[in-house]
């Protein structure tokens, strides 16, 4: 019996704990854009990084998270 298998993108859970309001915001963005949670976080981090580096990341600066 041959069954077609759909490949799923594997994500690795890192166990980050976020505040409930952050989870709600992620869910709102996810529903609005119709993308996965991982993609929401990736896009948000990329956008934030672009704002920190207006030269579009041509010269990568070290990020320090406090």
C-alpha positions in Angstrom: 0.0 0.0 0.0 1.6 3.3 -1.2 0.6 6.4 0.7 1.7 9.8 -0.3 3.4 11.6 2.5 3.5 15.4 2.8 6.8 16.7 3.9 6.5 19.1 6.9 8.9 21.8 7.7 10.6 20.9 10.9 10.9 23.5 13.6 13.0 23.2 16.7 11.4 24.3 19.9 13.7 26.3 22.0 11.4 26.5 25.0 11.2 30.3 25.2 8.8 31.7 27.7 6.8 34.7 26.5 4.3 36.8 28.3 0.6 36.1 27.6 0.2 39.5 25.9 3.1 38.6 23.5 1.4 35.3 22.6 -1.9 37.2 21.9 -0.1 39.6 19.7 1.7 36.8 17.8 -1.7 35.1 17.3 -3.3 38.3 15.9 -0.4 38.8 13.5 -0.5 35.2 12.5 -4.2 35.3 11.7 -3.9 38.6 9.8 -1.0 37.4 7.6 -2.1 33.8 7.5 1.4 32.5 8.3 3.0 30.2 10.9 4.1 31.4 14.3 7.7 30.8 13.3 7.3 33.0 10.3 5.7 35.8 12.4 8.6 35.7 14.8 11.1 35.6 11.9 9.6 38.6 10.2 9.3 40.6 13.4 12.9 40.0 14.3 14.0 40.8 10.8 12.1 44.0 10.7 13.5 45.0 14.1 17.0 44.2 12.9 16.5 46.4 9.8 15.4 49.3 12.0 18.6 48.9 14.1 20.7 48.7 10.9 19.4 51.3 8.4 22.1 50.3 5.9 20.1 47.0 5.4 22.6 44.9 7.2 25.5 45.6 4.9 27.7 46.0 8.0 26.4 43.7 10.7 26.6 45.1 14.1 26.6 43.1 17.3 23.2 43.0 19.0 23.2 43.1 22.8 20.0 42.1 24.4 19.6 43.3 27.9 
